[in-house]
Amino acid sequence: MADLLRSEVSPESIHVRILGSEGCVNTRPTVQLVTDIARILNLSIKIETILVTTLEQAEKLRFLGSPTVQINGLDIEPSARESTAFGFT
């Protein structure tokens, strides 16, 4: 993820979206990890957390599982970017 932050986006426009489902124990630690990485890299970023509650929302937001991390709309997992297996896991 640090490589993605450094190489594919400019520091002025980093928007991190963290998508999670209810009861996911990994969402909060993921938010903390992203915050820590931004601090280490001395980046000012906007972090948005979204609770995904419907299949329609999952499809619209490209939610593949909880948590999903996107930077400027791109999933941090390159292999997930073309996936259409949206839903709750």
Backbone hydrogen bonds, N-H to C=O, Kabsch-Sander energy under -0.5 kcal/mol:
donor,donor_aa,acceptor,acceptor_aa,energy
5,L,1,M,-2.4
6,R,2,A,-2.1
7,S,3,D,-2.7
8,E,4,L,-1.9
13,S,10,S,-1.9
14,I,11,P,-0.8
15,H,13,S,-0.7
16,V,14,I,-0.5
16,V,46,K,-3.4
17,R,15,H,-0.5
17,R,70,Q,-2.9
18,I,16,V,-0.5
18,I,48,E,-3.1
19,L,17,R,-0.6
19,L,68,T,-3.1
20,G,50,I,-2.6
24,C,21,S,-2.0
27,T,24,C,-0.6
30,T,26,N,-1.7
31,V,27,T,-2.3
32,Q,28,R,-2.2
33,L,29,P,-2.4
34,V,30,T,-2.6
35,T,31,V,-2.3
36,D,32,Q,-2.7
37,I,33,L,-2.6
38,A,34,V,-2.4
39,R,35,T,-2.1
40,I,36,D,-2.7
41,L,37,I,-2.4
42,N,39,R,-1.0
43,L,38,A,-3.1
45,I,43,L,-0.7
46,K,14,I,-2.2
47,I,45,I,-0.5
48,E,16,V,-3.1
48,E,46,K,-0.5
50,I,18,I,-2.5
52,V,20,G,-3.3
52,V,50,I,-0.7
53,T,51,L,-0.5
58,A,54,T,-2.3
59,E,55,L,-2.6
60,K,56,E,-2.4
61,L,57,Q,-2.6
62,R,58,A,-0.8
62,R,59,E,-0.6
63,F,58,A,-2.9
64,L,62,R,-0.6
68,T,19,L,-2.4
70,Q,17,R,-2.8
71,I,74,L,-3.0
72,N,15,H,-3.1
72,N,70,Q,-0.5
74,L,71,I,-1.9
76,I,69,V,-2.3
80,A,77,E,-2.0
81,R,77,E,-0.7
81,R,78,P,-1.1
83,S,80,A,-1.0
86,F,84,T,-1.6
87,G,63,F,-1.9
